[in-house]
Amino acid sequence: MSATLHAVERPNDADITATGLAALEARLREDLAWLDLPAPAWVPPREIDGQRVLDVAIVGAGMAGLAIAAELRLLGIGNVQAFDTAPAGLEGPWLTHARMLTLRSPKQLAGPALRLPALTFRAWYEAQFGREQWDALYKIPREQWMAYLRWYRSVLDLPVRNDARLALLHPRADGLPELELASTGGAQERVIARHVVLATGREGTGGPALPALAANLPAHLRAHSSDAIDFAALRGKRVGVVGAGASAFDNAACALEAGAARVDLFIRRATLPAINKLTGIGSPGLVHGFADLDDDWKWRFLHYAGQSQTPPPRDSVLRVSRHPNAFFHLSSPLETLGLEGETIILSTPKGRYELDYVTFATGFHTHIDTRPEFAAIAPHVRRWRERYSPPASLPDDELANSPDLDRRFAFQERKAGACPALARIHCFNHAASLSHGKVAGDIPAISDGAQRLARAIASMLFDADRERHYAALEAFDKAELLGDEWTDADAPAPTPSF
């Protein structure tokens, strides 16, 4: 027997450059077809009181939310919906409070591509600008990264609803989570889901961390680095920035570039951190092995990385230091902060400073009980401090407040049986770091994290419907053999009829 194979001609790099995204999108469709993806839908539909129950509701449609939505769809879990507070195209931090010029991550990282080469930023970039431009590209401009994520959402036709803010997440009596959603226009909606994924980024299940002294200033004279800031209004002003991380330098640079009269950076440490420790051991071993470490080693790794601190990018520091009206104050923790009229008076061990505005680039906390939308589940969520006591030499309140997640990124109960719905609420954001490693928000391992979580949800959905799947197994009756393919050599000869 012979067969003729008809080759499908694949566009080469020159063709992609010539024809742009259309050719790349054709290549992606071909790749998915050759991999037989997405898988056919297999999750039995479920209704409650006439309302279709979502298989998975995703809170957040930034990079992490899109990646998990995409992987779920590829696995044949089609009844998925992502919700995001922001207008379309403004999801995540990239065009709001992220103020760097370029991404920190190396340009060649695959990011949320889910091991599909045609879905990478590089493929998207080269399709439009060519190989030479890619080779010449230093780092990815922040705005281009957001444009890529918009394309990612579009080309995969991912289900995202914008202007949908989670007002309350609460457990139902039947063990399913229910989401109360609100829009800016005041419309409200209730959605029931079998699983909920909190893809809420760096803020995670907590919020901006502000030092207690910040309360001494009125809101119009201060901001957290994640707030919306009118930098144009800072022209001619004396601006203070508290912190030494990337966001401190990005916010300082924005103030300087907007025409601030001077910017003073107040840094607790005697010197800026210079070595990104976790980058030094980045590998598939870390990505896939961290979750299997025992508690002591998980704590030691993240405590050391946290105490060492991540240095601000060199480009961000140079962006500030090139301004003669930028002043770095090291060994300068805040001692007092107050007002004299509309003038801010800030003091450190190094001196007293008069300012017009202060930005606190002081990171985020992990206290889930400070978020009103989680008020119904927060009392039941077990934290690491309730399951692990670190050595006295390694104290870390941020780590201690991290949620204690199971192997499926799900919250666990403080008291067994008190809130079964927690097993269906998955924490896929920065708060997952101590339990799972840095796989739920950072560009380097976001695909690995999304695939780990999507497969866990697929397993849970199959197990929950095992009786229906078994019934389908029994009912399946499509014959592959029709009975005319063979004869039984030992069967008695048929009796002749007369």
Disulfide bonds with the S-S distance in Angstrom:
none
